[in-house]
Amino acid sequence: MAVGLLSREDAAELFLPHQDSPQDRGVLLGPADALRVKLDNYVIDYDNDLITRKQMLDGTVRTRARLADVELRMTAGAGGSVLAPMPPGSPEMKVSWEGFDLDKKRAVINVIMTVTVHPAKRGRPKGYVPGSRVGYFDSSTVDVLPKVP
């Protein structure tokens, strides 16, 4: 669920703190997405023998540097936010999430959603068979609400 929220196109705008700055994050989302598409196109062009390996590598290095600059400007207003070094709203979010340790995941979840665990019913669930793979967890006792305006 967290990855789904952070992968939304408007994730940076929703979850990163706003600051009054001439570099509006929303204005930079388009160029960032265009640069990601350009990186994908280098691979396609190389695969179709439209450019040489050197051209692909040189173009990739320049484009990645430009993308890093745009992403840095996008997160500049985030300050101390745990989300600042992440790419909210980008397709790479799932890969980034998988690389986080448990503490970082908990901190991110705390910023983007509210998780409430209600008391569970007493005793074993109806139909429980000892030794079966069916556990005691009842998802109806947990509420997860995104912290979106």
N, C-alpha and C positions, 0 to 999 in steps of 0.2 A: 504494500500500500504506500509506503514511504517513497519508493522508487517511482511509482505512478504519479504521485504528487510532484515530485522533484523533476520529472520528465516533461511536465506540462510546458507548453510554449511560454506561458506567462509566469512560470515558477520564479524567475529572478525578480520580477516586478512584485509578486505576491509575498515572497518570503525574505528578501534582502531588505534591510532597513533603507528607507529613502533619505536622501539628503538634498538640500537645495544646491544644485550644482549645474553648471552649464552642460556637463556630459550626462544627458538623460540616458539611463539604462535601456529604456524602451527603444530609443533611437539606435542604440548599438546592437540590438538583437538581430536586426536585418543583416547588417554587414557580417556579424559573426556566423550566422547561418549560411550566408553566401560564401564565406571563406571555407566552411566545412564542406560545402558542395564542391567547391573548387578542388579541394584535396581529393575528394572521391573521383572527380573528373580526371585528375592526373593519372590515377590508376587505370581508369577505363581507356584513356587515350594511349597509355603505354601498352596496355593489353591488346589494343587494336592496331599497334605499330604506327601510330600517328606521331609519336614523339620518341626520342631516344631515352635510354635509362638515365643518362646524365641530365637531360632536360627535365625528366620527371623528378629526380632527386633535388636538383637546384630549385625547381619551382616549389617543391614540397617544403624545403627549408625556408624559403622566403615567405610562403603562405602560412606556415606554422608560426613563424615569428610575428607576422601581422595578426594572426588569430590570438596569440598570447597577449599581444598589446591590447587588442580590443577587449579580451576577457578581463585583463587587469583593470582597464578603465571601467568595465561594467561592475566589478566588485570593489572598486576603490571606495565607494560610499558605504560599503558594508562594514568597514572598520573591524571591530573585534568579533563580528558574527562568525559562528562556527561554519556558516554556509559560504563565507567569503572565498576560500580556496577551491570551492567546488564549481562545477559547471551547471548550475540549475537551469533547466529548460533546454538542455542539449541532449542529443542521442547518447552521448558518452556517460550519462548519469548512471546507468545500470552497471557499467564497468567500474566506475568510480566507487559506487556503493559496495560492490563485492570486495574491494580492496580496503575498506575501512575496518578498524578494529571495533570491538563491542562498545567501548567507551565513546568513540566518535559517533557510532550509529545511535546510541542513546541520546547524546547531545543534540544530534540533528532531529531526532524524533521529538525531543522536548521543544524544539523551535517550531516545528511544522504541524504538530498535532497534539491533541489531548487524549491520553489513554486512561480510562477509568475501569478499574476491576471491581465489580460488585461482589458481595458475598455469594458463595456458591451454596447450592442446596446440600443438606447434610446427607451422608450415606452414599452408597454406590448408586450409579445411574441405573435406571430400569433396564433390565435385559443384560446387565453386566455378567460376563462369564470369566471367572478367574483363569489366568493364563492366556486369555485372548489378547489380541493386539489393540483392542478397543480400550482407550484410556478414560480417565475421569474428567478430562477437560470439557467444559461446556462453554462454547463460544458466545452463547446468549448472555453470559455474565460479564462480558467485556464490551465496553463502548469505545470506539475510536472516532474522534471528530477532528477533521482538519481545521487548522487555525488560519482560515482564509477569510478576508473581510467580506 
